[in-house]
Amino acid sequence: MNISKRALMAGLALMLMAGAASAADMIGNCAVTGKKGSIPIANPAKPGQLTVEVSLPAPIWWNGDTPDTIKDGMEYCIAAEIAWRAGYDKLEVVNVGWDPLIAGQTHDFDLAMSEISITDERKKVHDFSIPYFSSDIGVLTRTDAPVDEKTVKTAKVGVQQSTTGAAFAMDKLGIADAQVYTDQGDMFAALRSGQIDAAITDTSIVLAEVVANPGKVEVVGQYKTGESYGAIYQKGNANNPTIDKIFQSMIDDGTMKALAAKYLAAAWGKDPATVPYFNP
């Protein structure tokens, strides 16, 4: 083999090695950026992997209708990065009901992420991660029949059971006869079909619904609540402080901000802060 051929073969080998390394640094469609195993978790819920619970659907945060179809999204890629930095290249997504999740009735997982607001009441049941996203409460209506700051209080309002949006609508806005749905998707379907006039839940969630149904629904306003999202941990688990360290490392090195820019700001097409604020 002459020198030029040797150089060519060497170059091809390097390219193949680089490609293999690049492919290895992926979980689903998420390009993980941290160092694998830099903050190890020794005893995950299931050996050899990170197990994460979510209550679907959750577009933009978890892109897909079933665990098997989800390969990216804001929270999925957060979970992928946590798995990688913890030392694993396998991530299992488990779909659970919202009520059992919030009530602490699910088991055998390392963390749960489903746009979950941190509240004192929930802290009685769960441990929470450090906050990784801030969200207020938004008002979603149909584009052909919008409500406003005044009429929302007398409109047919839908809320999801056991959410901070439901508590806000009933306790702060005084909506006594709100339609309560166990499933977020059912609430949004009821809005589109005209069964309710407005749906009240996290601003981040209603903005995602606009993306999923362009021209049919719109976010007309939001209420300032100062909520923050956190991951749920099983109470007292020894790995919780370690996963918190991973969350903090992602905030410190800009990974969290980069994921938000890719999956949230770009998808919504607007800054949530531009949505007008209503007075309760």
FILOSE-815657 format. One record per residue (C-alpha): residue number from 1; x, y, z; residue in one letter. Coordinates in steps of 0.1 Angstrom, whole numbers, padded with zeros to 4 digits, always signed. Each point is the difference from the previous one (the first is absolute). Layout:
% residues N
+-----+-------+-------+-------+--------+
: num :  east : north :    up : residu :
+-----+-------+-------+-------+--------+
: NUM :     X :     Y :     Z :      A :
...
+-----+-------+-------+-------+--------+
//
This chain:
% residues 280
+-----+-------+-------+-------+--------+
: num :  east : north :    up : residu :
+-----+-------+-------+-------+--------+
:   1 : +0000 : +0000 : +0000 :      M :
:   2 : +0015 : +0033 : -0010 :      N :
:   3 : +0002 : +0031 : +0023 :      I :
:   4 : -0030 : +0018 : -0015 :      S :
:   5 : -0022 : -0031 : +0004 :      K :
:   6 : +0012 : -0004 : +0036 :      R :
:   7 : -0008 : +0036 : +0006 :      A :
:   8 : -0034 : -0004 : -0015 :      L :
:   9 : -0008 : -0031 : +0020 :      M :
:  10 : +0012 : +0017 : +0032 :      A :
:  11 : -0022 : +0030 : -0008 :      G :
:  12 : -0030 : -0023 : -0006 :      L :
:  13 : +0007 : -0018 : +0033 :      A :
:  14 : +0001 : +0032 : +0019 :      L :
:  15 : -0033 : +0011 : -0017 :      M :
:  16 : -0017 : -0032 : +0010 :      L :
:  17 : +0013 : +0002 : +0035 :      M :
:  18 : -0013 : +0036 : +0002 :      A :
:  19 : -0033 : -0010 : -0014 :      G :
:  20 : -0003 : -0029 : +0025 :      A :
:  21 : +0009 : +0024 : +0029 :      A :
:  22 : -0026 : +0024 : -0012 :      S :
:  23 : -0027 : -0027 : -0003 :      A :
:  24 : +0009 : -0012 : +0035 :      A :
:  25 : -0006 : +0034 : +0014 :      D :
:  26 : -0037 : -0001 : -0008 :      M :
:  27 : -0030 : -0013 : +0019 :      I :
:  28 : -0030 : +0000 : -0023 :      G :
:  29 : +0003 : +0031 : -0020 :      N :
:  30 : +0017 : +0019 : +0028 :      C :
:  31 : +0037 : +0009 : -0004 :      A :
:  32 : +0013 : -0003 : +0036 :      V :
:  33 : +0027 : +0025 : +0008 :      T :
:  34 : +0013 : -0009 : +0035 :      G :
:  35 : +0026 : -0026 : +0008 :      K :
:  36 : -0014 : -0035 : +0004 :      K :
:  37 : +0001 : -0011 : +0036 :      G :
:  38 : +0013 : +0033 : +0013 :      S :
:  39 : -0026 : +0000 : +0028 :      I :
:  40 : -0007 : -0038 : +0005 :      P :
:  41 : -0031 : -0015 : +0014 :      I :
:  42 : +0009 : -0034 : +0015 :      A :
:  43 : -0034 : -0015 : +0006 :      N :
:  44 : -0027 : +0011 : -0025 :      P :
:  45 : -0035 : -0013 : +0004 :      A :
:  46 : +0006 : -0025 : -0028 :      K :
:  47 : +0036 : -0013 : -0007 :      P :
:  48 : +0019 : +0015 : -0029 :      G :
:  49 : -0024 : +0028 : -0008 :      Q :
:  50 : -0018 : +0032 : +0011 :      L :
:  51 : -0037 : -0005 : +0004 :      T :
:  52 : -0022 : +0031 : -0004 :      V :
:  53 : -0037 : +0003 : +0004 :      E :
:  54 : -0023 : +0025 : -0019 :      V :
:  55 : -0037 : +0005 : -0005 :      S :
:  56 : -0007 : +0003 : -0037 :      L :
:  57 : -0008 : +0018 : -0022 :      P :
:  58 : +0025 : +0027 : +0004 :      A :
:  59 : +0009 : +0015 : -0034 :      P :
:  60 : +0033 : +0019 : -0003 :      I :
:  61 : +0010 : -0013 : +0034 :      W :
:  62 : -0003 : -0037 : -0011 :      W :
:  63 : -0004 : -0003 : -0038 :      N :
:  64 : -0021 : -0031 : -0006 :      G :
:  65 : -0033 : -0016 : +0010 :      D :
:  66 : +0015 : -0031 : +0017 :      T :
:  67 : +0033 : -0007 : +0018 :      P :
:  68 : +0013 : -0021 : -0030 :      D :
:  69 : -0004 : +0029 : -0024 :      T :
:  70 : +0016 : +0027 : +0021 :      I :
:  71 : +0035 : +0009 : -0010 :      K :
:  72 : +0003 : +0037 : +0009 :      D :
:  73 : -0017 : +0029 : +0016 :      G :
:  74 : +0011 : +0024 : +0028 :      M :
:  75 : -0005 : -0023 : +0030 :      E :
:  76 : +0009 : -0031 : -0019 :      Y :
:  77 : +0034 : +0015 : -0009 :      C :
:  78 : +0005 : +0012 : +0036 :      I :
:  79 : -0006 : -0036 : +0010 :      A :
:  80 : +0024 : -0013 : -0026 :      A :
:  81 : +0027 : +0024 : +0012 :      E :
:  82 : -0006 : -0011 : +0036 :      I :
:  83 : +0003 : -0037 : -0010 :      A :
:  84 : +0033 : +0007 : -0019 :      W :
:  85 : +0016 : +0020 : +0027 :      R :
:  86 : -0011 : -0027 : +0025 :      A :
:  87 : +0018 : -0026 : -0020 :      G :
:  88 : -0027 : -0015 : -0022 :      Y :
:  89 : -0008 : +0000 : -0037 :      D :
:  90 : -0034 : -0016 : +0005 :      K :
:  91 : -0031 : +0020 : +0009 :      L :
:  92 : -0034 : -0016 : +0007 :      E :
:  93 : -0031 : +0022 : -0002 :      V :
:  94 : -0031 : -0012 : +0020 :      V :
:  95 : -0034 : +0015 : -0007 :      N :
:  96 : -0021 : +0003 : +0032 :      V :
:  97 : -0033 : +0017 : +0009 :      G :
:  98 : +0003 : +0035 : +0014 :      W :
:  99 : -0020 : -0006 : +0032 :      D :
: 100 : +0020 : -0031 : +0010 :      P :
: 101 : +0032 : +0018 : -0007 :      L :
: 102 : -0009 : +0031 : +0020 :      I :
: 103 : -0014 : -0021 : +0028 :      A :
: 104 : +0033 : -0020 : +0004 :      G :
: 105 : -0016 : -0033 : -0011 :      Q :
: 106 : +0026 : -0009 : -0027 :      T :
: 107 : +0032 : -0018 : +0008 :      H :
: 108 : +0033 : -0013 : -0015 :      D :
: 109 : +0012 : +0032 : -0017 :      F :
: 110 : +0029 : +0023 : +0004 :      D :
: 111 : -0018 : +0033 : -0007 :      L :
: 112 : -0032 : +0012 : -0016 :      A :
: 113 : -0003 : +0031 : -0022 :      M :
: 114 : -0034 : +0011 : -0014 :      S :
: 115 : +0000 : +0038 : +0003 :      E :
: 116 : -0005 : -0005 : +0037 :      I :
: 117 : -0003 : +0032 : +0022 :      S :
: 118 : +0017 : -0001 : +0033 :      I :
: 119 : -0025 : +0006 : +0028 :      T :
: 120 : +0001 : -0003 : +0038 :      D :
: 121 : -0029 : -0025 : -0001 :      E :
: 122 : +0018 : -0022 : -0025 :      R :
: 123 : +0032 : +0001 : +0021 :      K :
: 124 : -0019 : -0019 : +0027 :      K :
: 125 : -0001 : -0030 : -0024 :      V :
: 126 : +0031 : +0004 : -0021 :      H :
: 127 : +0035 : +0014 : +0000 :      D :
: 128 : +0006 : +0025 : -0028 :      F :
: 129 : +0031 : +0008 : -0021 :      S :
: 130 : +0013 : +0036 : -0001 :      I :
: 131 : -0022 : +0021 : -0024 :      P :
: 132 : +0008 : -0002 : -0037 :      Y :
: 133 : -0028 : +0021 : -0015 :      F :
: 134 : -0023 : +0029 : +0010 :      S :
: 135 : -0036 : +0001 : -0011 :      S :
: 136 : -0032 : +0020 : +0007 :      D :
: 137 : -0036 : -0010 : -0006 :      I :
: 138 : -0014 : +0007 : -0035 :      G :
: 139 : -0035 : +0003 : -0015 :      V :
: 140 : -0006 : -0019 : -0033 :      L :
: 141 : -0031 : +0007 : -0021 :      T :
: 142 : -0013 : -0007 : -0035 :      R :
: 143 : +0010 : +0025 : -0026 :      T :
: 144 : -0036 : +0003 : -0012 :      D :
: 145 : -0014 : +0006 : +0035 :      A :
: 146 : +0026 : +0016 : +0022 :      P :
: 147 : -0006 : +0011 : +0036 :      V :
: 148 : +0018 : +0029 : +0017 :      D :
: 149 : +0011 : +0010 : +0035 :      E :
: 150 : -0036 : +0008 : +0011 :      K :
: 151 : -0020 : -0027 : -0018 :      T :
: 152 : +0023 : -0029 : +0010 :      V :
: 153 : -0015 : +0001 : +0035 :      K :
: 154 : -0035 : -0007 : -0013 :      T :
: 155 : +0010 : -0023 : -0029 :      A :
: 156 : -0001 : -0038 : -0001 :      K :
: 157 : +0035 : -0008 : +0012 :      V :
: 158 : +0018 : -0033 : -0002 :      G :
: 159 : +0028 : -0010 : +0024 :      V :
: 160 : +0020 : -0032 : +0005 :      Q :
: 161 : -0005 : -0018 : +0033 :      Q :
: 162 : +0027 : +0003 : +0026 :      S :
: 163 : +0019 : +0028 : -0018 :      T :
: 164 : +0010 : +0034 : +0013 :      T :
: 165 : -0021 : +0015 : -0029 :      G :
: 166 : -0031 : -0016 : +0015 :      A :
: 167 : +0007 : +0013 : +0035 :      A :
: 168 : +0007 : +0035 : -0014 :      F :
: 169 : -0033 : +0000 : -0021 :      A :
: 170 : -0021 : -0010 : +0030 :      M :
: 171 : +0018 : +0017 : +0029 :      D :
: 172 : +0013 : +0032 : -0016 :      K :
: 173 : -0024 : +0006 : -0028 :      L :
: 174 : -0031 : -0013 : +0018 :      G :
: 175 : -0011 : -0022 : -0028 :      I :
: 176 : -0022 : -0024 : +0020 :      A :
: 177 : -0014 : -0021 : -0029 :      D :
: 178 : +0031 : -0007 : -0020 :      A :
: 179 : +0000 : -0031 : -0021 :      Q :
: 180 : +0026 : -0024 : +0014 :      V :
: 181 : +0019 : -0024 : -0022 :      Y :
: 182 : +0022 : -0028 : +0011 :      T :
: 183 : +0020 : +0002 : -0033 :      D :
: 184 : +0015 : +0031 : -0015 :      Q :
: 185 : -0007 : -0012 : -0036 :      G :
: 186 : -0037 : -0004 : +0008 :      D :
: 187 : -0001 : +0035 : +0013 :      M :
: 188 : +0015 : +0015 : -0031 :      F :
: 189 : -0023 : -0022 : -0022 :      A :
: 190 : -0030 : +0014 : +0019 :      A :
: 191 : +0011 : +0035 : -0007 :      L :
: 192 : +0005 : -0006 : -0037 :      R :
: 193 : -0035 : -0016 : -0003 :      S :
: 194 : -0017 : +0029 : +0019 :      G :
: 195 : -0009 : -0019 : +0032 :      Q :
: 196 : +0019 : +0026 : +0019 :      I :
: 197 : +0010 : +0036 : -0007 :      D :
: 198 : +0035 : +0001 : +0015 :      A :
: 199 : +0026 : -0024 : +0015 :      A :
: 200 : +0022 : +0012 : +0029 :      I :
: 201 : +0033 : -0016 : +0006 :      T :
: 202 : +0038 : +0008 : -0002 :      D :
: 203 : +0009 : +0026 : -0025 :      T :
: 204 : +0027 : -0023 : -0014 :      S :
: 205 : -0026 : -0027 : -0006 :      I :
: 206 : -0026 : +0022 : -0017 :      V :
: 207 : +0027 : +0015 : -0023 :      L :
: 208 : +0009 : -0035 : -0011 :      A :
: 209 : -0037 : -0007 : -0007 :      E :
: 210 : -0001 : +0030 : -0024 :      V :
: 211 : +0030 : -0015 : -0018 :      V :
: 212 : -0018 : -0034 : -0003 :      A :
: 213 : -0033 : +0017 : -0012 :      N :
: 214 : +0010 : +0031 : -0019 :      P :
: 215 : -0028 : +0024 : -0009 :      G :
: 216 : -0025 : -0019 : +0022 :      K :
: 217 : +0010 : +0012 : +0035 :      V :
: 218 : +0019 : +0029 : +0015 :      E :
: 219 : +0014 : +0011 : +0033 :      V :
: 220 : -0018 : +0032 : +0009 :      V :
: 221 : +0016 : +0007 : +0034 :      G :
: 222 : +0018 : -0014 : +0030 :      Q :
: 223 : +0002 : +0005 : +0038 :      Y :
: 224 : +0032 : +0007 : +0019 :      K :
: 225 : +0005 : -0029 : +0025 :      T :
: 226 : +0038 : -0004 : +0003 :      G :
: 227 : -0002 : -0037 : -0005 :      E :
: 228 : +0030 : -0021 : -0008 :      S :
: 229 : +0003 : -0035 : -0015 :      Y :
: 230 : +0020 : -0027 : +0018 :      G :
: 231 : +0005 : -0037 : -0004 :      A :
: 232 : -0017 : -0023 : +0024 :      I :
: 233 : +0022 : -0024 : +0020 :      Y :
: 234 : -0011 : -0029 : +0022 :      Q :
: 235 : +0001 : +0014 : +0035 :      K :
: 236 : +0032 : -0006 : +0018 :      G :
: 237 : +0018 : -0018 : -0028 :      N :
: 238 : +0038 : +0001 : +0004 :      A :
: 239 : +0005 : +0009 : -0036 :      N :
: 240 : -0020 : +0033 : +0002 :      N :
: 241 : +0029 : +0023 : +0010 :      P :
: 242 : +0021 : -0015 : -0028 :      T :
: 243 : -0026 : +0006 : -0027 :      I :
: 244 : -0003 : +0036 : +0014 :      D :
: 245 : +0037 : +0004 : -0007 :      K :
: 246 : -0006 : -0010 : -0036 :      I :
: 247 : -0028 : +0025 : -0003 :      F :
: 248 : +0022 : +0027 : +0014 :      Q :
: 249 : +0029 : -0009 : -0024 :      S :
: 250 : -0024 : +0003 : -0029 :      M :
: 251 : -0011 : +0035 : +0011 :      I :
: 252 : +0036 : +0011 : +0007 :      D :
: 253 : +0014 : -0012 : -0034 :      D :
: 254 : -0028 : +0015 : -0020 :      G :
: 255 : -0016 : -0034 : -0011 :      T :
: 256 : -0034 : +0009 : +0015 :      M :
: 257 : -0001 : +0034 : -0017 :      K :
: 258 : +0010 : -0016 : -0034 :      A :
: 259 : -0028 : -0027 : +0003 :      L :
: 260 : -0025 : +0027 : +0009 :      A :
: 261 : +0010 : +0020 : -0031 :      A :
: 262 : -0002 : -0030 : -0022 :      K :
: 263 : -0032 : -0016 : +0012 :      Y :
: 264 : -0020 : +0028 : +0016 :      L :
: 265 : +0007 : +0035 : -0014 :      A :
: 266 : +0005 : -0013 : -0035 :      A :
: 267 : -0032 : -0021 : +0001 :      A :
: 268 : -0022 : +0026 : +0015 :      W :
: 269 : +0012 : +0027 : -0022 :      G :
: 270 : -0004 : +0025 : +0028 :      K :
: 271 : +0014 : +0008 : +0034 :      D :
: 272 : -0026 : -0010 : +0027 :      P :
: 273 : +0006 : +0034 : +0016 :      A :
: 274 : -0017 : +0017 : -0030 :      T :
: 275 : -0033 : -0016 : +0009 :      V :
: 276 : -0021 : +0027 : +0018 :      P :
: 277 : -0005 : -0004 : +0037 :      Y :
: 278 : -0035 : +0000 : +0014 :      F :
: 279 : -0010 : +0011 : +0035 :      N :
: 280 : -0016 : -0027 : +0021 :      P :
+-----+-------+-------+-------+--------+
//
